[in-house]
Amino acid sequence: MSAMKIKKGDNVQVIAGKDKGKEGKVIAVDTKNHRVLVEGVSMVTKHTKPSAANQQGGIVNKEAYIAISNVMLLHKGKITRVGFKMDGDKKVRYAKATGEVID
């Protein structure tokens, strides 16, 4: 399996689906199912029962996972594809639009 090109903490833009054009920070990455959780994107309504942690219960709005193919990395305010290259003896991600190393 190849390395994931989007990581937790990256800023991404949605390029397909109902939230197309929205930007947000990646909260979580599900590598097994190739899905990401993005802050403020793909909001769903969840009905919760009262519990010890949540005494009140009720209706909660939260983010839902979206396919990783529907997001692109934002690098310096511009969306870009991500590639990998060797920097000395270390493998690093780089922005294909500019050729700059991301991390």
C-alpha positions as CSV (number, residue, x, y, z in Angstrom):
1,M,0.0,0.0,0.0
2,S,1.3,3.5,-0.9
3,A,1.8,6.3,1.6
4,M,-1.1,8.7,2.2
5,K,-0.7,12.0,0.5
6,I,-3.0,13.8,3.0
7,K,-2.1,13.9,6.7
8,K,-3.8,15.0,9.9
9,G,-3.4,18.8,10.3
10,D,-3.2,19.6,6.6
11,N,-5.3,22.3,5.1
12,V,-7.4,21.0,2.2
13,Q,-10.1,22.1,-0.2
14,V,-13.0,20.0,-1.3
15,I,-13.0,19.5,-5.1
16,A,-16.2,17.3,-5.5
17,G,-19.5,16.8,-3.8
18,K,-22.1,18.9,-2.0
19,D,-19.4,20.9,-0.2
20,K,-17.3,21.7,-3.3
21,G,-15.1,24.7,-2.7
22,K,-15.1,24.6,1.1
23,E,-11.7,24.6,2.9
24,G,-10.8,23.2,6.2
25,K,-8.3,21.4,8.4
26,V,-8.0,17.6,8.4
27,I,-9.1,16.3,11.8
28,A,-8.6,12.6,11.1
29,V,-7.5,10.2,8.4
30,D,-8.9,6.7,7.9
31,T,-6.1,4.9,6.0
32,K,-7.9,1.6,5.7
33,N,-11.0,3.1,3.9
34,H,-9.2,6.1,2.2
35,R,-11.4,8.7,3.9
36,V,-10.8,11.9,5.7
37,L,-12.6,14.0,8.4
38,V,-12.4,17.7,7.5
39,E,-13.4,20.5,10.0
40,G,-16.7,22.1,9.0
41,V,-17.3,19.9,5.9
42,S,-19.9,17.2,5.3
43,M,-21.9,18.1,8.4
44,V,-24.5,15.6,9.5
45,T,-27.2,15.6,12.1
46,K,-26.9,12.9,14.8
47,H,-29.6,12.1,17.3
48,T,-28.1,11.0,20.6
49,K,-29.6,9.3,23.6
50,P,-28.9,10.7,27.1
51,S,-25.9,9.0,28.7
52,A,-23.5,9.4,31.5
53,A,-21.2,11.6,29.3
54,N,-24.1,13.5,27.7
55,Q,-26.9,14.0,30.3
56,Q,-29.1,16.0,28.0
57,G,-29.0,14.0,24.7
58,G,-30.6,15.5,21.7
59,I,-29.6,16.6,18.2
60,V,-25.9,17.1,17.5
61,N,-24.3,18.4,14.3
62,K,-20.9,16.8,13.5
63,E,-18.6,16.2,10.6
64,A,-18.8,13.0,8.5
65,Y,-15.9,11.3,6.7
66,I,-15.5,12.0,2.9
67,A,-13.5,10.2,0.3
68,I,-9.8,11.3,0.2
69,S,-10.1,11.6,-3.6
70,N,-12.6,14.5,-3.1
71,V,-10.0,16.7,-1.4
72,M,-6.8,18.4,-2.5
73,L,-4.0,19.9,-0.4
74,L,-3.8,23.6,0.0
75,H,-0.3,24.9,-0.1
76,K,0.2,28.7,0.2
77,G,-3.5,29.3,-0.6
78,K,-3.4,27.3,-3.9
79,I,-4.6,23.7,-4.4
80,T,-1.9,21.3,-5.6
81,R,-1.3,17.6,-6.1
82,V,1.2,15.9,-3.8
83,G,4.2,13.9,-4.8
84,F,7.0,12.2,-2.9
85,K,10.7,12.6,-3.5
86,M,14.0,11.8,-1.7
87,D,15.6,14.7,0.1
88,G,19.0,13.2,1.0
89,D,18.1,9.9,2.7
90,K,14.6,11.1,3.8
91,K,11.4,10.7,1.9
92,V,9.4,14.0,1.8
93,R,6.1,15.3,0.4
94,Y,6.3,18.1,-2.1
95,A,3.7,20.3,-3.9
96,K,3.6,19.4,-7.6
97,A,2.4,22.9,-8.5
98,T,5.4,24.7,-7.1
99,G,8.0,21.9,-6.5
100,E,8.4,23.1,-2.8
101,V,8.8,20.6,0.0
102,I,5.7,20.5,2.2
103,D,7.1,18.9,5.4
